[in-house]
Amino acid sequence: MNAVLFDTSVLVPYCVAAHPHRARALAVVAESTQSGLECWMALHSLAETFAVLSAMPLNPRLAPDQALLLIEMEILPHFSMVSPSIDAYREAMADMARVGRSGGAVYDALIFQAARTIGASRLYTFNEKHFRPLLREGESLEIVCPALPDSR
């Protein structure tokens, strides 16, 4: 499968025109799509994206119905969802124990596990340091921070 997975940290700026990472998020999604890659997101990221969009300190702030509309227009038509199994949850918690992380970092581990589940070649995130420790020896999943679009 030619698949890539997008972390919430990329999905949010993909939706928000005023976000400082907007151009980078748009560019990496467009590049992935044009390259024939399947764009995926973890089911957990759907709720997380809604939570962030509806609480962002924008002026004016997005109301929950506006956040939902953005998700329905910008996210759902363009990204497939991967829903973790109980085994994926166990693997995520085992990864957390292996690297000595605790608390809310388990949600990053669930997103990472979603990338493994679909056999993604890359996980796009603006929070590389959250995901790098979760890589296992010999694992080929690339953790990639979206770059600025080419200005040629």
TAJOWO-V463036 format. One record per backbone hydrogen bond with DSSP energy under -1.0 kcal/mol. CO is the residue of the C=O (numbers start at 1). NH is the residue of the N-H. If there is no record, write none. Layout:
# TAJOWO-V463036
CO/NH
CO/NH
This chain:
# TAJOWO-V463036
1/3
2/38
3/121
4/40
5/124
7/10
7/11
8/12
10/14
11/15
12/15
12/16
16/19
19/22
21/25
22/26
23/27
24/28
25/29
26/30
27/31
28/32
29/33
30/34
31/35
32/37
33/36
38/4
39/80
40/6
41/82
42/45
43/46
44/48
45/49
46/50
47/51
48/52
49/53
50/54
52/55
52/56
56/58
63/67
64/68
65/69
66/70
67/71
68/72
69/73
70/74
71/75
71/76
75/78
75/79
80/41
82/43
85/89
86/90
87/91
88/92
89/93
90/94
91/95
92/96
93/97
94/98
95/99
96/101
102/105
103/106
104/107
105/109
106/110
107/111
108/112
109/113
110/114
111/115
112/116
113/117
114/118
115/120
116/119
121/142
122/5
123/144
124/7
127/130
128/131
128/132
131/134
132/135
136/139
142/123
144/125
